[in-house]
Amino acid sequence: MSWDSVIGHNLQVRILRTAVSTDRLAHAYLFTGPEGTGKESVAFELAKLVNCGQVRNGASPEACGRCESCRMIDDFMHPNVEYVFPVESVLLEQSDPSKAENKRIAEARERYEALIEKKKRNPFFTPSMDRSMGILTDQVAALQQKASFMPPEGGKKVFIVSQPEKLLTAAANKLLKLLEEPPEHVLFILVTSRPESVLPTIRSRCQVLKFPRIRPADMELWLSSAHAQLGEETRRFIVNFSRGNLGTAAELAATAGESGDDTFAGLAIRNRAVEFLRIVLSPGRLDEAVSETETIAKNLGRQEIVSLLGALLLFFQDINHRRIDPSWDALNNPDLAEPVDRFVRNFSAPDFHALSKVTEETIRTIQRNGNPLLTLGAFTIRLKRLLRRA
């Protein structure tokens, strides 16, 4: 990825370019912004820029993306670049070939490598191991050790810490010590969607760079270029459904390309969201609503649940538009015009502000590791209370 292929964020790219060209790069950055805005992809591009062979020998002012250094960063193999995110503690245990628990370590290693492979395919994906307690002390201790050595072939060591709000207390204190006495040859980039949860003393030692949500026009332009095989209606659906999340958009675009415009994962989740709403609001189907809530909580991953709730938000938005203007035709879900109109007839005056607020709160709770079953159960109850038939 070159600077020119960063989606949106022209101001942020210009700030970083200027800092590098004028030799005023901060020793530590805190990249903040909503999930899926491409913050980590920008961090890796900056790592390429300060380590690219073409830049260091004066042949190019920008990372070439083709030299050995750039390719190694793309493959997560560069000795100067460390990528830290929440992993299982078993990965850091010393293994003994004679012990049976080696199988446990091997399985954890497979899960870790699967996340890295997914990150390679989708640079907007934010990895975290499900069984992780957070970023561990030993992970930061390894950074301390590596920071004590100069880069073997010049350039800078770049430590990219994903989700620093998940640093365990001891790990946060070790990282704070590094930030208080930063080696000149090390660049720290902390990337978070929850800056308020990052230790204040860590935040204060970083230069904050905020990344806004991706604009629909920018995402549409990216999809038209990177996934030109997709139909216009599919691209529009992805832009609306992803709600500015590039990670979600990239996954949807990939599944649409594999399975065809009419059967990809995004449509399946959207349709399930509408069916869930229909069951919840139908009289005499309480048992079925409870069962469906349990099924969703147990069988869908957190990101899938977030996508389902996001699809409900878009459906509510369509209903509100049609309620205000029955001729409104710029629906997020043009293929659901009939169910939207039916909803308008049956629920004449819903409080869409309250509906949106409740749904957004539920999304945030799921994203912050709230119990899916309890969270969705509470959401279902509040949904029924807010919606009354005409």
C-alpha positions as CSV (number, residue, x, y, z in Angstrom):
1,M,0.0,0.0,0.0
2,S,1.4,3.4,-1.0
3,W,0.2,6.8,0.4
4,D,-1.8,7.3,-2.7
5,S,-3.8,4.2,-2.0
6,V,-4.8,5.3,1.5
7,I,-8.5,5.7,1.5
8,G,-9.5,9.2,2.6
9,H,-7.4,10.8,5.4
10,N,-5.6,13.3,3.1
11,L,-4.9,15.6,6.1
12,Q,-3.5,12.8,8.2
13,V,-1.2,11.6,5.4
14,R,0.0,15.2,4.7
15,I,0.8,15.6,8.4
16,L,2.9,12.4,8.5
17,R,4.6,13.1,5.1
18,T,5.6,16.6,6.3
19,A,6.9,15.2,9.6
20,V,9.1,12.7,7.8
21,S,10.4,15.1,5.1
22,T,11.3,17.8,7.7
23,D,12.8,15.3,10.2
24,R,10.2,16.2,12.8
25,L,8.6,12.8,13.3
26,A,7.4,12.4,16.9
27,H,8.8,9.5,18.9
28,A,5.3,8.2,19.6
29,Y,1.9,8.6,17.9
30,L,-1.6,7.6,19.1
31,F,-3.8,7.0,16.1
32,T,-7.4,7.3,17.1
33,G,-10.8,7.0,15.4
34,P,-13.7,4.7,14.8
35,E,-13.2,1.0,14.1
36,G,-12.3,0.2,10.5
37,T,-11.0,3.6,9.4
38,G,-7.7,2.3,8.2
39,K,-5.6,3.6,11.0
40,E,-3.4,0.5,11.2
41,S,-2.8,0.4,7.4
42,V,-1.5,4.0,7.7
43,A,0.8,2.9,10.6
44,F,2.3,0.2,8.4
45,E,2.7,2.6,5.5
46,L,4.6,4.9,7.8
47,A,6.8,1.9,8.8
48,K,7.5,1.3,5.2
49,L,8.4,4.9,4.6
50,V,11.1,5.0,7.3
51,N,12.6,1.7,6.3
52,C,12.3,1.6,2.5
53,G,15.6,1.0,0.8
54,Q,14.6,3.4,-2.1
55,V,13.9,6.2,0.4
56,R,17.1,5.7,2.4
57,N,19.3,5.7,-0.7
58,G,17.6,8.9,-1.9
59,A,16.1,7.3,-5.0
60,S,12.5,8.1,-4.0
61,P,10.8,10.3,-1.5
62,E,8.0,7.7,-1.0
63,A,8.1,4.0,0.0
64,C,8.3,2.0,-3.2
65,G,6.3,-1.0,-2.0
66,R,8.5,-3.3,-4.1
67,C,11.9,-3.5,-2.4
68,E,12.8,-6.3,0.0
69,S,12.1,-4.1,3.0
70,C,8.6,-3.1,1.9
71,R,7.8,-6.7,1.0
72,M,9.0,-8.0,4.3
73,I,6.7,-5.5,6.1
74,D,3.8,-6.7,4.0
75,D,4.6,-10.2,5.1
76,F,5.0,-9.3,8.8
77,M,8.6,-10.5,8.6
78,H,10.7,-7.3,8.9
79,P,13.2,-7.3,11.8
80,N,12.6,-3.6,12.4
81,V,8.8,-3.8,12.7
82,E,6.9,-5.3,15.6
83,Y,3.2,-5.7,15.6
84,V,1.6,-6.3,19.0
85,F,-2.0,-7.2,19.7
86,P,-3.9,-9.2,22.4
87,V,-2.7,-12.8,22.2
88,E,-3.1,-15.9,24.4
89,S,-0.6,-16.3,27.1
90,V,0.2,-19.9,26.0
91,L,2.1,-18.5,23.0
92,L,4.7,-16.9,25.3
93,E,5.3,-20.1,27.3
94,Q,8.6,-22.0,27.0
95,S,7.9,-25.3,25.2
96,D,9.4,-28.6,26.0
97,P,9.2,-31.1,23.1
98,S,8.8,-34.0,25.6
99,K,5.6,-32.6,27.1
100,A,2.0,-33.3,25.9
101,E,0.9,-29.7,26.3
102,N,2.9,-28.8,23.2
103,K,-0.3,-29.6,21.3
104,R,-2.0,-26.7,23.2
105,I,0.8,-24.4,22.2
106,A,0.7,-25.6,18.6
107,E,-3.1,-25.0,18.4
108,A,-2.7,-21.5,19.8
109,R,0.1,-20.8,17.2
110,E,-2.3,-21.9,14.4
111,R,-4.9,-19.5,15.7
112,Y,-2.4,-16.7,15.8
113,E,-1.1,-17.4,12.3
114,A,-4.6,-17.5,11.0
115,L,-5.2,-14.0,12.3
116,I,-2.0,-12.8,10.7
117,E,-3.0,-14.4,7.4
118,K,-6.4,-12.6,7.6
119,K,-4.6,-9.4,8.3
120,K,-2.5,-9.8,5.2
121,R,-5.6,-10.3,3.1
122,N,-7.5,-7.5,4.8
123,P,-5.2,-4.7,6.1
124,F,-8.2,-3.0,7.7
125,F,-8.9,-6.1,10.0
126,T,-8.1,-5.6,13.7
127,P,-6.9,-9.0,15.2
128,S,-7.4,-10.2,18.7
129,M,-7.3,-13.7,20.0
130,D,-10.6,-14.8,21.6
131,R,-8.9,-16.4,24.6
132,S,-6.6,-13.5,25.3
133,M,-6.8,-11.5,28.5
134,G,-5.2,-8.5,26.8
135,I,-1.7,-7.3,25.8
136,L,0.6,-9.2,28.1
137,T,3.6,-8.1,30.2
138,D,5.9,-10.5,28.3
139,Q,4.9,-8.9,25.0
140,V,6.0,-5.5,26.1
141,A,9.1,-6.9,27.8
142,A,10.1,-8.3,24.4
143,L,9.7,-4.8,22.9
144,Q,12.0,-3.4,25.7
145,Q,14.6,-6.0,24.8
146,K,14.4,-5.3,21.0
147,A,14.4,-1.5,21.6
148,S,17.9,-1.8,23.2
149,F,19.4,-2.8,19.8
150,M,20.0,-0.6,16.8
151,P,18.3,-1.5,13.5
152,P,20.7,-3.9,11.8
153,E,20.4,-2.3,8.4
154,G,19.5,1.3,9.2
155,G,16.1,2.8,9.1
156,K,14.0,2.9,12.3
157,K,12.5,0.3,14.5
158,V,8.7,0.7,14.5
159,F,6.6,-0.8,17.3
160,I,2.9,-0.9,16.3
161,V,0.7,-1.6,19.3
162,S,-2.9,-2.4,18.3
163,Q,-5.6,-1.9,20.9
164,P,-3.4,-0.3,23.7
165,E,-6.6,0.0,25.8
166,K,-6.2,-3.8,26.4
167,L,-2.8,-3.5,28.0
168,L,-2.6,-5.3,31.3
169,T,-1.6,-3.0,34.2
170,A,2.0,-4.3,34.4
171,A,2.3,-4.2,30.6
172,A,1.1,-0.6,30.5
173,N,3.7,0.4,33.1
174,K,6.5,-1.2,31.1
175,L,5.3,0.5,28.0
176,L,5.1,3.8,29.8
177,K,8.7,3.4,30.9
178,L,9.7,3.0,27.2
179,L,7.8,6.0,26.2
180,E,9.3,8.1,29.0
181,E,12.8,7.3,27.8
182,P,12.4,6.6,24.1
183,P,15.4,5.4,22.1
184,E,16.0,7.7,19.1
185,H,15.9,4.8,16.7
186,V,12.4,3.6,17.8
187,L,9.1,4.9,16.5
188,F,6.0,3.9,18.6
189,I,2.5,3.9,16.9
190,L,-0.4,3.1,19.2
191,V,-3.7,2.4,17.4
192,T,-7.0,2.5,19.2
193,S,-10.7,3.0,18.7
194,R,-11.1,3.7,22.4
195,P,-8.7,6.5,23.3
196,E,-10.6,7.3,26.5
197,S,-9.6,3.8,27.8
198,V,-5.9,4.2,27.2
199,L,-3.9,5.0,30.3
200,P,-3.8,8.8,30.6
201,T,0.0,8.9,31.2
202,I,0.5,6.9,28.0
203,R,-1.8,9.2,26.0
204,S,0.1,12.2,27.3
205,R,3.4,10.9,25.9
206,C,2.0,10.4,22.4
207,Q,1.1,12.8,19.6
208,V,-2.5,12.2,18.9
209,L,-3.6,11.9,15.3
210,K,-7.4,11.5,14.8
211,F,-8.9,9.6,11.9
212,P,-12.5,10.3,11.0
213,R,-15.0,7.7,9.7
214,I,-14.6,7.0,6.0
215,R,-17.0,9.1,3.9
216,P,-19.4,7.1,1.7
217,A,-18.0,8.8,-1.4
218,D,-14.4,7.7,-0.6
219,M,-15.6,4.2,0.1
220,E,-17.5,4.1,-3.2
221,L,-14.5,5.3,-5.1
222,W,-12.3,2.6,-3.5
223,L,-14.8,-0.2,-4.2
224,S,-15.1,1.0,-7.8
225,S,-11.3,0.7,-8.2
226,A,-10.4,-2.3,-6.1
227,H,-13.6,-4.3,-6.8
228,A,-14.7,-3.2,-10.2
229,Q,-16.3,-6.6,-10.9
230,L,-19.1,-5.8,-8.4
231,G,-22.4,-4.4,-9.6
232,E,-23.4,-0.9,-8.7
233,E,-26.2,-2.0,-6.4
234,T,-23.9,-4.4,-4.6
235,R,-21.3,-1.6,-4.1
236,R,-24.0,0.7,-2.8
237,F,-25.2,-2.0,-0.4
238,I,-21.7,-2.5,0.9
239,V,-21.1,1.2,1.4
240,N,-24.3,1.5,3.4
241,F,-24.0,-1.7,5.3
242,S,-20.4,-1.2,6.4
243,R,-21.2,2.2,7.9
244,G,-17.7,3.6,7.2
245,N,-15.9,0.4,8.4
246,L,-13.3,-0.5,5.8
247,G,-12.7,-3.9,7.4
248,T,-16.3,-4.9,7.0
249,A,-16.4,-3.4,3.5
250,A,-13.4,-5.4,2.4
251,E,-14.8,-8.7,3.8
252,L,-18.2,-8.1,2.1
253,A,-16.6,-7.2,-1.2
254,A,-14.5,-10.4,-1.0
255,T,-17.5,-12.6,-0.3
256,A,-19.5,-10.9,-3.0
257,G,-16.8,-11.5,-5.5
258,E,-16.6,-15.2,-4.5
259,S,-20.3,-16.0,-4.3
260,G,-22.0,-13.6,-6.6
261,D,-23.9,-10.4,-6.0
262,D,-27.1,-12.1,-4.8
263,T,-25.8,-14.5,-2.2
264,F,-22.9,-12.9,-0.3
265,A,-22.6,-12.7,3.4
266,G,-23.7,-9.1,3.9
267,L,-27.2,-9.8,2.4
268,A,-27.5,-12.9,4.5
269,I,-26.9,-11.0,7.7
270,R,-29.1,-8.1,6.6
271,N,-32.0,-10.5,5.9
272,R,-31.5,-12.2,9.2
273,A,-31.6,-8.9,11.0
274,V,-35.0,-8.0,9.3
275,E,-36.4,-11.5,10.1
276,F,-35.2,-11.1,13.7
277,L,-37.1,-7.8,14.0
278,R,-40.2,-9.4,12.5
279,I,-40.1,-12.2,15.0
280,V,-39.5,-9.9,18.0
281,L,-42.4,-7.6,17.0
282,S,-45.0,-10.3,16.1
283,P,-47.6,-11.0,18.7
284,G,-47.6,-14.4,20.3
285,R,-44.1,-15.3,19.3
286,L,-42.2,-14.5,22.5
287,D,-40.8,-18.0,22.8
288,E,-39.5,-17.9,19.2
289,A,-38.0,-14.4,19.8
290,V,-36.1,-15.7,22.8
291,S,-34.9,-18.7,20.9
292,E,-33.7,-16.6,18.0
293,T,-31.9,-14.2,20.4
294,E,-30.1,-17.2,21.9
295,T,-29.2,-18.6,18.5
296,I,-27.7,-15.3,17.3
297,A,-25.8,-14.8,20.5
298,K,-24.3,-18.3,20.5
299,N,-23.7,-18.9,16.7
300,L,-22.6,-15.5,15.4
301,G,-19.2,-13.8,16.2
302,R,-19.0,-10.4,17.7
303,Q,-18.4,-8.6,14.4
304,E,-21.3,-10.5,12.8
305,I,-23.6,-9.4,15.7
306,V,-22.4,-5.8,15.2
307,S,-23.1,-6.1,11.5
308,L,-26.6,-7.4,12.2
309,L,-27.3,-4.5,14.5
310,G,-25.9,-2.1,12.0
311,A,-28.3,-3.5,9.4
312,L,-31.2,-2.8,11.8
313,L,-30.0,0.8,12.0
314,L,-30.1,1.1,8.2
315,F,-33.6,-0.5,8.1
316,F,-34.8,2.0,10.7
317,Q,-33.4,4.8,8.7
318,D,-35.3,3.6,5.6
319,I,-38.5,3.5,7.6
320,N,-38.0,7.0,8.9
321,H,-37.4,8.4,5.4
322,R,-40.5,6.7,4.1
323,R,-42.6,7.8,7.0
324,I,-41.6,11.4,6.4
325,D,-41.8,11.2,2.6
326,P,-43.6,8.2,1.1
327,S,-42.1,8.9,-2.3
328,W,-38.5,8.6,-0.9
329,D,-36.6,6.2,-3.3
330,A,-33.0,6.5,-2.1
331,L,-33.4,3.6,0.3
332,N,-30.4,1.8,1.9
333,N,-32.3,-1.4,1.1
334,P,-34.2,-0.7,-2.2
335,D,-35.1,-4.4,-2.4
336,L,-37.0,-4.2,0.9
337,A,-39.3,-1.3,-0.1
338,E,-42.4,-3.4,0.6
339,P,-41.4,-4.5,4.2
340,V,-40.4,-0.9,4.9
341,D,-43.8,0.4,3.8
342,R,-45.5,-2.3,5.8
343,F,-43.6,-1.3,8.9
344,V,-44.6,2.3,8.4
345,R,-48.3,1.3,8.2
346,N,-48.1,-0.9,11.3
347,F,-45.9,1.3,13.5
348,S,-47.0,4.9,12.8
349,A,-45.0,6.9,15.2
350,P,-41.9,5.1,16.6
351,D,-39.3,7.1,18.4
352,F,-36.4,6.7,16.0
353,H,-34.0,8.7,18.1
354,A,-34.5,6.3,21.0
355,L,-34.4,3.3,18.6
356,S,-31.1,4.5,17.2
357,K,-29.6,5.2,20.6
358,V,-30.6,1.8,22.0
359,T,-29.1,0.0,19.0
360,E,-25.9,2.1,19.0
361,E,-25.5,1.4,22.8
362,T,-25.9,-2.3,22.1
363,I,-23.3,-2.2,19.4
364,R,-20.8,-0.5,21.7
365,T,-21.5,-3.0,24.5
366,I,-20.8,-6.0,22.1
367,Q,-17.6,-4.3,20.8
368,R,-16.4,-3.9,24.4
369,N,-16.7,-7.6,25.2
370,G,-20.2,-7.5,26.8
371,N,-21.9,-10.8,27.1
372,P,-23.7,-11.3,23.8
373,L,-26.7,-13.3,25.2
374,L,-27.4,-10.8,28.1
375,T,-26.8,-7.8,25.8
376,L,-29.1,-9.0,23.0
377,G,-31.7,-10.1,25.5
378,A,-31.8,-6.6,27.0
379,F,-31.9,-5.1,23.5
380,T,-34.8,-7.3,22.5
381,I,-36.9,-6.2,25.6
382,R,-36.1,-2.5,25.0
383,L,-37.0,-2.9,21.3
384,K,-40.4,-4.3,22.1
385,R,-41.1,-1.5,24.5
386,L,-40.1,1.2,22.1
387,L,-42.2,-0.2,19.2
388,R,-46.0,-0.3,19.6
389,R,-48.4,-1.2,16.8
390,A,-50.6,1.4,15.4
